[in-house]
Amino acid sequence: MELPFSGFELTFIFVAFVIFTLFGLASVCIEPEDRPEESVYGAKKFNRKHRVITKKAGQKPQSKSQRSPP
């Protein structure tokens, strides 16, 4: 039975696998130093006003006359 790849092709596949594995591990394990402290811990700054959800799930929306003033 013949091998599906020659020695040169197997070497190229192995080297590419090792390089991509190293880059993948480096991207997961190394944090950039120029990143602001807030973004590391997930704090986000928003530039626009966000809506607050005040109704429970499964309720029908209220008509405009039944809504409480903001």
C-alpha positions in Angstrom: 0.0 0.0 0.0 1.3 3.4 -1.0 1.6 6.3 1.5 -0.7 9.2 0.7 2.1 11.8 1.1 5.8 11.8 0.3 8.5 12.6 3.0 8.7 16.3 1.8 5.0 16.8 2.0 4.8 15.2 5.5 7.6 17.4 6.7 5.8 20.5 5.4 2.5 19.4 7.0 4.3 18.8 10.3 6.2 22.1 10.3 3.0 24.0 9.4 1.1 22.3 12.2 3.8 23.1 14.8 4.0 26.8 13.7 0.2 27.3 13.8 0.0 25.5 17.2 2.7 27.8 18.6 0.9 30.9 17.2 -2.4 29.7 18.6 -0.9 29.1 22.1 0.9 32.4 22.0 -2.4 34.3 21.2 -4.2 32.6 24.1 -1.4 32.9 26.7 0.2 36.3 26.0 -1.8 39.5 26.8 -0.7 42.7 25.1 0.9 45.2 27.4 -0.5 48.4 25.7 -4.1 47.3 26.5 -5.9 49.7 29.0 -6.6 48.2 32.4 -10.4 48.5 32.1 -10.7 46.4 28.9 -8.7 43.5 30.4 -11.4 42.9 33.0 -14.3 43.4 30.7 -15.4 46.9 31.7 -16.8 48.7 28.6 -17.4 52.3 28.0 -20.5 53.1 26.0 -21.0 56.3 24.0 -24.8 56.2 23.7 -27.7 55.7 26.0 -28.8 52.1 26.5 -32.3 51.0 27.1 -33.1 49.3 30.4 -35.4 46.2 30.3 -38.1 46.6 32.9 -40.6 43.9 32.1 -40.5 40.2 32.9 -40.1 37.7 30.1 -43.4 36.5 28.5 -45.4 39.7 29.2 -47.2 41.5 26.5 -45.9 45.0 25.8 -47.9 47.8 27.5 -49.8 50.3 25.4 -48.5 53.9 25.4 -51.3 55.0 27.7 -50.4 52.3 30.4 -46.7 53.1 30.5 -45.3 54.9 33.5 -43.5 58.2 32.8 -39.7 58.0 32.7 
